[in-house]
Amino acid sequence: MPGYTYIMASKLNGSIYIGVTKDLLRRVFEHKGNHEVCHTSKYNIHKLVYFEEHDQILDAIEREKQLKKWRREKKIYLIEKDNPGWVDLSNELF
């Protein structure tokens, strides 16, 4: 079963959230709609700024764990390598 590792952000260089899911569209929709009282709703983290697709959900989970251990500077570099303006990539998905 495929999976996704993703990074959501509040704004350019703002608060970030790293997650994993089997259904990226559904999960981003949930974050944008504040369907849960959690870190993303508390800090207005609604922009999908980075994601990776994996062949297996277990690979996505391992990647999420790896990214969460990184220093903030390294996470920002990863985002800005492909998305220097921190554009909301979910607009391309919907």
N, C-alpha and C positions, 0 to 999 in steps of 0.2 A: 504494500500500500504506500503510495507516495506521500510526501509531507513537505512542509514549508517551515523555514526559520525566517523570522521577520523582525524588523525594527520599526517601531512607531515613535513619533516625536511630537512635542507640543509646538515647536517652532524651530527656526534655524538656531543651532547650538543650545536648544532648550532641553527640557526633561526628555528622557528616552525610556522605552520599554522594549525588552527583547522577549519574544514569544515563539511558540511552535504550534502548528495546527495541521490538520489534514485537509481543511477547507479554508483557504486564504480569504476568499470573498466573504464568506459568512463571518469569519473572525474579525475582519476589518470592519464590516458592517456593525458588529456588536460593539467594537471599540468606539466607533463614531456615534453610535446611539446611546452611549452610556448605559447599556443594559445591565451593568454590574456596578456596584459601589466598590471601586478598587483603585489602584494606583493610577490607571489611565484616566479615569473620570475625575479623580481628585486634582490631577495636574493638567487637565485638558490635553491629553496626549491622543490626538486624532489623526495625525498624518502618517501614512505609510511611506517611509523614506528609504527602506531597503528590504529586499527579500531574496531568498535563495530557494530553489526547488530541489528536492532530494528524491531519489528513486524509492527510498524506504523511510518510513516515519521514524524508525530508530536512528537513522543517520541524521535526520533533522533534530531529534532530541539531543544527540551527542553534540551537534554543532551549536545548539542553543546553550548547552552547558559550557562549551568552550568560550563562546562570546561573552557570557555573563561573567567569566573570570577575568576578562581583559580590562585593562585600564581605560578610562573614558576617552583618552586621547586616541587610543587605537581603534575604538568603536567609531569615533568621529571620522578618522581617516578612512575606515571601511565604507562609511556612508558617502563621504565626499569624493571618493575615488570614482564612483559611478553617478552620483547625484549631488554635485557641488552646491546647488541652490536649495537643497532639502525640499524639493518639489514633492507634492503629495502624489505618489505613484498609483494610488487607488483610482484616480481619475481615468487612468489607462485601462484598468481592470473592469470597471463597471460599464 
